Amino acid sequence: MSTPPPADVVDLPDSSPTEVESRAELDHHLASGSLAGLTVQGLHLDIEPVPDLTAADLTDTLFVGCHFSGRDVEADLVRRGAHVVPPLAGLPYPTQPSRLYTPEDLADGFQAGGFTSMYDTVVYQHFRAHGGATPEVREALGQRLHDHGIDNALADVTRSWLAEHGPASVVGVMGGHAVLRGSPTYRLAATLGWELARAGRLVVTGGGPGVMEAVNLGAYLSSRPLAELTAAIDLLATAPAFHDPDPYTAAALEVRATVEIEPVAWPRRGGLAIPTWLYGHEPANLFAAQIAKYFSNAIREDTILRLARGGVVFAAGMAGTVQEVFQAATKAFYGTDGASGPLVFLDSAYWRTTLPVETLLRPLLAASPRGDLSGLISVTDDVHEAVALLAPGDIGVTPAVS
């Protein structure tokens, strides 16, 4: 029988004291005269004022994905004891991103040239043109370095939240990408995101359209009255389906431009989305505050469920959602990432009749080596009940601004 891997194998890395991910951090270390043993990630060191590295101790310093003013600079760094992994030329994405994406990053270029010109689409088209999920070696190295940078940035972003609120404060929401804006399911999912964020939970989705967009939208507007969420959904419903990406994206950007949100912490400005360019034909979800976009879908799916120790909500969905159901059940069964929160299935008719997964899951989780875990499963039609299961005692602790 399989046993869970040691905690240090699955924990997010905490190496920020040795990482330099901004120009301010670099300047701080340069003032001390040493970059020895540090990793400098994805910085543009060719932009004025160009940093003076000539006097710094560079013993075992790693520069990865950084841009320099010339090859002579890179050669000098190596001669003085540094290791340089330069960005690969010709890639439309950073070899080693030093931070997560924002909606503005992914939508960059849309205003000038529409959906085909936005950063997110340009990267996807490059991904397709270079082998998709099976790239040649040079492209594969670029993608792996990119995804490692996202791993690292995600750990940096979530570390302080987890330290303050604990792993049970992170809730994942899964569900169908094809759900139309304005539909009852979309409105239900948006209300779920709104209530979870107001109850002090960090919501994590797969970053796609449909249910995923709705949940991030709810979290994005969690500091505003529910009536404003309804109005935003009504506006989005003028472009209901993602298959026509230009009006679909334009409607999302219009909501972002016209709805004023409060200056609250990022978990209450949309939470977290973890999408993948494997499904890059779907327009970007532009309502998460932080976006960890990967090339590798396998890493992305495992990361969502690894973070969501506070439980997972499964809205109606098809094969992709069902796959995630059993991935989550496997993690709960073996305790791969520690104790699991509730597994909440929203839409009882769907999960008990259309796709009766509960029938299989209850005896499976009852046989867990960690004891009978069948009580983790709940099936409901009530968003308020779902939130009460995921945030017991916390409902309403962060009231909306009226």
Secondary structure by P-SEA (a helix, b strand, c coil): ccccccccccccccccccccccaaaaaaaaaaccccccccccccccccccccccccccccccccccccccaaaaaaaaaabbbbbcccccccccccccccccccccccccccccccccaaaaaaaaaaaaccccccaaaaaaaaaaaaaaaaaaaaaaaaaaaacccccbbbbbbbcccccccaaaaaaaaaaaaaaaaccccccccccaaaaaaaaaaaaccccaaaaaaaaaaaaaaccccccaaaaaaaaaaaaccccccccccccccbbbbbccccccccccccccccccccaaaaaaaaaaacccbbbbccccaaaaaaaaaaaaaaaaccccccccccccccccccccccaaaaaaaaaaacccccccccccccccaaaaaaaacccccccccccc
